[in-house]
Amino acid sequence: MRSLLVANRGEIACRVMRSAKQQGIKTIAVYSTADEHAQHVLQADTAVCIGPALASESYLSIDALIDAALRTGADAIHPGYGFLSENPEFVEACVANNIQFVGPSAAAMRAMGLKDAAKVLMEKAGVPVVPGYHGDNQDAAFLEAQALSIGYPVLIKARAGGGGKGMRRVDEPTEFSASLMSAQREASASFGDAHVLIEKFISHPRHIEVQVFGDSHGNVVHLFERDCSLQRRHQKVIEEAPAPGMSAQVRDAMTQAAVTAARAINYEGAGTIEFIVDGSDGLQVDGFWFMEMNTRLQVEHPVTEAITGVDLVEWQLRVAAGEPLPLSQDELSIQGHSVEARIYAEDPEAGFLPATGRLQRLDFSDIGRVDSGVVQGDEVLPFYDPLLAKLITHAPDRISAFNLLAQQLAASTVLGTQTNREFLWRLVSDEQVQAGFFDTAFIDQHLQALVAKDCQPQLVALACLALIEPAVATATTLSVNSAVSTQLGAWQLWGPCHRTATLMVGDSVHTLSAVQVGVTSTSSVWRMCAESLEGFPEAGIEVARLSATRCQIDGVDQAGSVVADESLVHVQLGAWSDKFGRVIAGAASLGGVADDAIAAPMPGRIVAVHCAVGDVVAAGQALLSMEAMKMEQDLCCTRDGVVEALNVATGDQVAQGLELLRLAAD
């Protein structure tokens, strides 16, 4: 293998190319027109444009990818994860054009690609499976009857794909019909297959998976387990290895079941056997069931690499080239503990709605490993998954690994778009999480505490400073007078300098007054006061900006960053972060959408309209469903009322901020 085309983008494309280059393999990137300046393009030896921004016309186009491989003389294609990584037609197209596919055979993919057929196969192989309906009948009434027979709560799951897409938990029969339609729409949009299966929802479920690896010489090994139970919307948020509370007996039973599953389909390459585990009474030998197999590399593979010392991408490339596995089962062992957090551009307060924007300040801490495909200045696009980076720590024990990850999250700066960084910091710092007492429902059950945004006066004061002192002094040899001129932009000969700034804090407008109380050669010290803001110290807060990444608050130097755009001020102070609306004299309020309207929170496509003009609706009722960044989101009204205007129809592409629906005035 001399040259490798990576049929993906972002973080995973950069990750694959890193290992390929270490083996002396030429790397070839592909990109859409929206990704022309992306990091995976810049890091590759060669790059080819394969189509427009929409993934369906670029990264999901088999013809475009094969053409790019042939034009560049690629010996092999690595699919990464997502996109076409589990598409058997893509594998067959590679084989037909004498290109080595880095992954399993098309037959193995088909055997495990559809969850219903995979469960039947695993039952025959003696692997335990979750009770449920895995058949072909997709009649809505029939599926509803099956759910009633299985017993609520149940899970509706798309048989194709993964990542939580096309999956809905249903607790009551009255919720089934709407949940089924939503799951089918999302499955069809994500995988081109609306077929679903129905499964019993396991009480206190944990999600534990086993990394397996096979080669063309008949060898199959496991590389132990990962716990991925900390999830939201059925998507993994935190992953760790090994699983907390795992005994030697349960590990042996689970890993042997995983190897049996891989052998049943003559598996070659990296794969993951996912199990749902009953965590209500600890981990038991008879308390786990096969869910599905991912016939590709997983997003969370770095934690396995950390505890085994194995480069899984290197193994993939060697196995694809016909080599045997580098190590036998007896040569593999667990060393320490590793944990990974996924930083997404999303808003946890708004139901983890994906976010867009420019990364105006981006600086990941080097406390642990960072896998990322973005740099400062990059734009978060609405066309693709909003994953920005994975932070991974490794330590001799679990608590140390989690504490290191908490430090890494707190010391990493991401400003310019909404992210889940602070949410992750709170999550990995939680006492129950650190003690290993959680299941897949933990985040939902503790969501309010994990996303709470209590007013942080220091963040407000730092945001105010950005408005009254927009320039950062970088020179260190300025005289006092020139420093005043640099910071203030004007002279004031008598008395202290006064400024005011108005911010939208939560849903309220607040005006802060600032008095200059000191000047150094590099900064001005301001005392901020806000009489109307509850919790703000009566005596005010003294703030100075020392550099782009450091500030001084009440005499204490600390890490602090702030960036402002036309509408928002983004602030981070250590682990804490927030955003505040700018209120400019003569401009419209930027506090958000009025109660009588629903606007598009980001660019996307309307996938369902649940009301009509003249309908009487209630606060919290879902009126529209929108698909953006590979996720479906319900848009709900904030008050009772009557639909006066409906400006969109199913299938419409909409821009961010567009008014979609309006209620009649009270």
N, C-alpha and C positions, 0 to 999 in steps of 0.2 A: 504494500500500500504506500504509494508515493504522494498522492494528493487526495484531499477529502473535502467534499462540499457539505456544508452544514445547512440543512434545510430548515432553518429556524431563525430567530432573531433574539435580541435582548440578552438577558443574563445567561441563559443556557447556551446560546451560540458562542458567547465569549468564553464560557467555561470549557466547552468541547474543544475549541481552538487552542486553548492553553495547553491541554494535555497532548493534542496532536502535534503542536510545535515542539514540545519536549521530546517527541519521538522522531523529529526530523521530517514530519509530514507537511506538505504544502497545504495551506488552508484557503478555502474558497467560500466567500459569503454570498448570500442572495439577499436582495432587499426590495421593498416596495418603494414607490416614489415618495412616500411619506418618511421613509427611513434612510434617505440618501446619505445623511450625515451621522447616522447612528454609530454607536461604539463598535458593534460587531462588524460593521463595514470597514471602519477605520483600522481595526486590529487584524483584519484578514490580509493575506498576501494578494488575493484577487477578489473582485466583487462583481456581481452581475445583477442588474435590475430585472425583476421578473414580473412587474405589473403595477397597477395602481394601488392606492392605500387599502382598499377593502381586501381583507384576507382571502375571501372567496375568489378573488381575481389575481392573487399573488401567492401568498404562502400556502394556500390550499389548492393551487393549480398544479396537478401532477405533470401536465404537459410542459408548463413553463419551467418546472424544476428539472425535469429530464433534459430539456433543451439546454438549460444552463450548464448541466453536468457534461453534456456532450460537447458543447462549445468550448469548455475549459479543460477538457480531457481528464475529468475527475475519475479516479479509480473507485471511489466509494462515496456513499452518502450517509451522513449521520442525521437522523430526524429530530434529535433533541427530545423534548416532550411537548404534548399538545399538538396542534395542527395535524399533520399526517403521520405522527409517530406510531399510531396503532391502526393504520389503514393498509389492509392486505393488498389492495389494488396498487398502491404505491410500491410495495415490495415487489410485486409481479412486474411492474413497469421497469424497475431497476434491473431485475433479472433478465428481462427481455432485451435490455440494452447493454448487457454485460457490465453492469455497474454493481459493485458489492454493496448490499444494504447492511448497515451496522445495526443489527437487531435480529429478532427471531424470524422464522420462516412465515410465509403467508398462511400456511396451514395452522401453525401454532397460534397466530393472531386470530384466525377465524374460530379456533376452538375456544379461545378465552375472550374474544372480542364482544360477544353478546352475553350479558350476565345470565340470562335464562338458560341458554345452552350450556354455558360453563358450569352452572350448578348441577345440571343433570349429569355432566361428565364427571364432576367431582364426587357426586353420590356413588357412581359406579366404581370410582377408584378408592372408595372407602374414606373420603375426606368429609367431615361433618359440615352440613350446610344449614342455613337459616330457614325455618318453616315459612312457607309462602306459596304464592301462585306464580309460576314461571312459564306458563303456556303461551300459545299463539293468539288466543281469543282476546281481541282488544275492544270489544263492545263495552261501552261505558256502563251500562246496566249490569252486565255480567261481572265486570271488574269491581263494581260497587258491592255486588253480592259476595264476591270472593273476600273482599275486605271485611265484610260483616262476619263471614264464616271464620276467618283467621282470628278476628277479635281486635278491637281498637286498644291502643293506638297502633297504626300501621305506617309503613313507609312506601310511598310511590317512588319508583326508581326507574330512570331511563336504562334500557338494557345496553345501550351503546355509550361510549365515552366515560367520563368521570368528572372529578373536580366538584362534585356536588350539584352539577347542572342537571336539570330535569329530575330533581329529587325534592319531595315534599313530605313532611311528617303530617299525618292527619289524626287528630285526637277524637273527633266526633263524626258520626255519619253525615250530619248536615254540612260538613266542610268538604266532603269527598269530591263532589262534582266539580266545584271551582278549582280545587287543588289538582285534580286530574288534568283539566284543560290547561292550567298554567304549566304543569310539568311537561305535558306533551308539546306545548308551544316551544318551551325552552329547549327541550331535547331535539326537536326538529330543527330549530335555528342553530344549535351548537353542533349537532352530529348528523343532521339530515335523516334522522330516524326517530319517529314519534312513539315507537313501541316502548311500553313500560311493563314492569312487573310489580307485584305487590308482596311485601314481606312483613312479618311480625316485627314490631319495634321492641327491641330488647331493653328490659329495665336496667337502669344504671349502666349503659353500654360504654365500653372502651374500645377504641380503634387501635389494634396492634397489628403490625404487618411484618413480614419476614422477607429480607432481601435474599433472592436466590440467583444463582449463576450457573449456566450450562455451557458446554462446548461441543464441538462436532466430533469429539472422541468418546462421547458417552459419559463424561464426568458431569456431575451436578453437585454443587455445594450450597450451603446457606451461609450468610454473613450476619447471622443473629437477627434480632428484632429491633423495631422502632415503635415507639408509642406516639400516636398522632391524635390523641383524644381531645386535645384542646382545639376546638373547631368553632366556626361560625358559618351559618348557611351551609353546613355540611362541607365546608372547605377548611383545610388544615391551616392553623395559625402558628402553633408551636409544635415542633417535633423533637423527640429526644431518643437517645439510644445509650444503654439498653432501657427496657421498660421498667418503671418503678414497681416494686413488689413482685418481680418475676422470680419464681423459684427455679431451681435446676430441673425439677420434674416437669413443670409446665413448659419451660423453655424447650426441653427435649421433645415433648409431645407436639408442640406447635411447630417447631422447626422441621421435625420429621414429616409432619403432615404437609408442610410447604414443599419439601423435597419430593414427596410422593406426587403432589400436584404437578410439579415441573416435569418429573419423569413421565407422567401419564401422557404428555403431549410432545415428548422428545425435545424439550426446550433448549434453545441455544441463545446465549447472550444474557443481559441483565433483565431481571423481572422481579416483580413484587407480588407476593401472595398476601392479600388483605383479609384479616379476620375481625369479626365483631365478637367482643368478649363480654360476658356478664361480670361486671365488677361489683355486684351487690354484696358479695361475701368473699372478697379477695379473688385472686386468680386460681382457677381450678383446672385440673387436667381435662374434665368433661364440660368445661364452661366456655368453649370457644367454637365459632362456626365460620366456615369459608364465606366470604362476601364476593370477592372478585379477584382477578389477576390483572395487574397492569403490565403489559408486555413491552416495557420500555424502561428507561431510566426515570427515577422519581425526582421531583423537586427537592425532596429532603435527603437525597443521597449523601450530602456532606457529613451528616452525623455518623453514618455508617463508616465512611472513609476515616473519620477522626478516631473511632474506637478500634478499628482494625488495622489502620496504617496502609490501607489499600487505595489506589487510584482506580475507581470504578470505570472511568472513561477509558483509561489505558487498557484495562481488562477488556472492555468492549471492542476496542480497536484490534487487540491481539487475537481475540476469539474470532472476529470477523475475518481476519487474515488467515484463519485456519490453525492457529496455535492452540495447544491445550491450555487449560486454566493454569495460571502461574503458581497457585498454591492448592494443596489438598485440604480436606476438612480438618485434619489433625493439626495442620499448620496455622489455622486461623484461631484467634482468641480475642477476647474483649479486654481492652486497655482503657480504664477510666470511664468517664461519662461525657457525653456531648449533647448540646441542645442548640436548636436553630429557631430563629424568629424571622418571619417574612414581613418586610416593610412594604406596604401597599400605598398607592395614592388613592385614598378613600376616606370617607368621613364617618367614623364610628358613631357619632351623635345622630347622624341621619340614616341609621340602619346600614352602615357600611356602604353607602352609595359611592361608586367610583368617582374619582376627582380628576380634573385635568389642570394644566397650568405649567408655567415655566419653573424649573428648579433654579431659583435665584441664589440659593445658598445651599451647598451640598458638601458635607464633610463627614465621612464615616470614620468612626474611631477604629484604630488598629489594635484594640485590645484583643480581638479575636479575628477569625477569618471573615472576609467580606466577599460575597459573590454578587456582582452587580453588572448591569449593562447600560448604566447612565452615568453622566458626569454633570457638574455644575453648568447651567446654561441650557441643558437639554429640555425639550418640551415633552410633557406627558400627553400622549395622543389618545383620542377617544376610540381608536380603531382596535386596540389590542388589550390584552390583560394588563392591569395597572401595577404589576409587581415591579418594585424599584430595586430591591436588594434583599439578600439573605445574610443575616448576621449569625455566625456560628462560633460557639466557644467549646473548649475541651479542657477538662480538669480531672484530677484523680478521683473526685467524688461528685455526686449529683448536686449538692448544695453549692459547692464552689463553682460548678459550671453555670448554675442559674445566677449566682451573684455576679459572676463575670459578665454574663449576658445583660443583666440589669445595668451594670456600669457601662457596657458598650452602647446600649441604647440611649442612656442618659448623655453620653459624651459624643453622640453622633448628631449632627445638625442637618435638618432637612426643612427648608423654608421656600415658599413660593407656591406650594399646593398643599391641600389638606392631606395628612397622612395618619396612619395608625400607630406611629412611633410611641407616643405617650401611652396609648392604650396597651401596647405590648409591654412597656416598662412596668405599668401597674400590674399587668397579668403575671409576668415572671417574678415580680416582687411579692405577690400574694402569698400569705402564710400557708394556705391550704394547697396551693399549687406547688410550693417548695416542699411541702410534706408529702406530696404525691396523692392527695385526697381529691380526686376529680374524675369526671367522666365526660362524655361528649356534650352533655347539657350544661356543663359548668359555666361557660361564658354567657349563655342565655339566662341562667339563674342569677348571675352576678353582674349582669350587663350595666345596670344603673350605676353601680359603684365604679365599674371599670371605665365608663365613658363620662362620668360626671365632670362638669366644667364649672366648679365653684369659682367665683371671681377671685383672681390672684392679683392683688393691688400692685405687686412688683412688676408683673407683666404689663399692666395698664400703664404704669409709669414709664416703662421702657418704650412702649408703643408711642406714648406722647412725646418722648424725647426724639423719636425718629421724625416726627412732624415739625417740631420747632428747630431741630438741628439736623437737617437732611444730609449734610456732607460729613464724612468721617475724616478727621485730620490724621494724616499719616506721617508727616514730617516731624522730626524730633528736635529740630534746631530753631523753631520759630520763637520770636520774642513774644512777650505777653501780649503786647498790643496787636501784633499780627495774628496771634492765636485767636484773640477776640474777633478780629475781622474775619478770619477763616470760619469760625464757628457761627457767628451771628450774621455776617454779611452786612453789618452796619455799625456805626459808632454810637455810643451813648455815654456822654461825658459825666453826667451827674446822676447819682443814685443807682441802685441795682437795676439790671435789665429785666423786664417783664415780658412774658409771652403767654398766649393761650392756645389750646388745641382742643378740638371737639372730636369725640370718637363714639361709635356705636358699640356699646358694651352689652352683649346679649341682645335684648330687644329694646334697650333704652339708650337715649342720647345723653352723653355726659361731657361737660366742658371742664377741662383741667387748667388750672393756672400754674405757671412756672416762673420761678424767680431765680435768677442766677446768683449763686452764693459763693462761687469760687472759680478761679481760672488757673490752669496749669499750662505748661508749654505745649501740651498735646490735647487738652480737653477742657470743657467747661462743666462745672458742677451745678446742677439745677435742683431746686426743691419743688416737688410736684404736690399739689393739693387738689382734692376733689371732694367738695362738701356734700355733693349729692349722691356720691357712690358709697353704698353700704359696705362696710368692712375696710374702707380706705382709712389709714391712720389720720387722726385729727391734726397731728403735727406735720403731716406730709411725709414724703419719701425723697431722700437725696439720691440723685442718679447722675452718673457720668458715663460716657461711652469712651472706652480706652482704645478700642480697635474694632474691626469688623466682627470679631468673635469674642471679645472680652468687654465687660462693663464693670462699673462699681456701683453698688447699691448700699446706701447707708454705711459707706466706708469700707465695705467688703468687696474685694475683687473676685469675680467669678465669670464662668463661661456664659455668654449671652449674645444672641444675634437677633437682628431685626431687619426686615426688608419691607418696603412699601411699594404698592403699585397704584394704579389709578383709583381703585375702589377699596382695597384692603391693606391692613398692616399685619404682617405675620411676625410673631415674636416667639423666641425660644429662650428659656432661662434654665440651663441644666436639663433636668428631665421634663420640666413643664413647658407647655407650648399653648398658644391660642392665636386667634385671629380677631381683628376688630375692624369694623367698617369705618371708612373715612367719611366724615361729614364736612362738606365744603360749602361755604356760603353761596347761595344761589343755585345749588345743584339739588337734584332730587335725592330723597333719602335712600341710603344704600342698605337699609336694615333687612331687606328680604322681600319676598313676594307678599302682596297684600292678602288679607283674609278672603277677599272675594275673587281671587284668581289663582290659577295653577300655571306655573311657567316651567319650561324644560330646565331641569337642574344641570344638564350637560347635553352635548350633541348625542343624538340617538335615533331610534326608530320606534314608532308607536306600534305595538303588537296587539293591543286590544283596547276597545272603548267600551266601558261598562255602564254608560248612561246616554241619555238623549236630551236635547233641548226641552225644557219644561219639566224634567224629572225633579222630584223633591228628594234631596240627599241629606245625609247626616254627617256630622263631624267625625272624621276618621274613616269614612267610607272610601274604598278604592274606586276612583272614577276612570282612571286610565292605567294601562300597563305599558312600560317603556323598556326597550332592550338597548343597553349601552355597555360597551367594554365587556361583552360576553356574559352579562348578567341581566336578568329581568327584574324590574323594580316597579312596585305599585305606587302610583301618585294619588294621594288622598286629599280630600278637602279638609280645611281647618275649622269649619263652622257649618252649622245647619243652614240650608238654603235651597234655592231653586236654580237649576242650570239655565242661564240666560243665553250663553253663546258657547258653541263648540267649534273650535277652529281647526281641528285635525280629524283624520280618519285612519283606520287601521292600515298600516303599511307606509305611512308618511315618514319621511326623514325630517327631523326637526333640529334647529340650531339651539344652542344654549341660550336661555333667557326668553325664548319665544313664548308668548302667552298661548297656552293650549286650550284653556277653558275659563269661563268667567261665570260667577254666580250673580244673580240679581241683587241689587242693593237692598239692604234691610228696610 
